[in-house]
Amino acid sequence: MPDARASIGTADPQQRIEQDLAREFADVDRRTLATVASEALARYDGVRIRDFAPVLAWRDARDRLRRERAAIAATG
């Protein structure tokens, strides 16, 4: 995640992802960030090694939000 110091006090991966996304996507409402984070984490529910799942989920969520932002900019 972009700045590990910002998320040190938060043990819940979804909350950490939401907080990190909120710094980059301040214009996106928290409900959307929560949904995107939850869906990204769900993709890694069945993995055997979960150590990197939060980081991978954060990257997936960030990429999704960036793609959606780019699509909106392209049509607007």
MONORVEN-V648681 format. One record per backbone hydrogen bond with DSSP energy under -0.5 kcal/mol. NH is the residue of the N-H (numbers start at 0). CO is the residue of the C=O. Records with the same first field share a line. If there is no record, write none. Layout:
NH = CO, CO
//
This chain:
5 = 2
6 = 2, 3
7 = 3, 4
9 = 6
10 = 8
12 = 10
15 = 11
16 = 12
17 = 13
18 = 14
19 = 15
20 = 16
21 = 17
22 = 18
23 = 19
24 = 20
27 = 24
32 = 28
33 = 29
34 = 30
35 = 31
36 = 32
37 = 33
38 = 34
39 = 35
40 = 36
41 = 37
42 = 38, 39
43 = 40
44 = 41
46 = 43
49 = 47
52 = 49
53 = 49
55 = 51
56 = 52
57 = 53
58 = 54
59 = 55
60 = 56
61 = 57
62 = 58
63 = 59
64 = 60
65 = 61
66 = 62
67 = 63
68 = 64
69 = 65
70 = 66
71 = 67
72 = 68
73 = 69
74 = 70
75 = 71
//
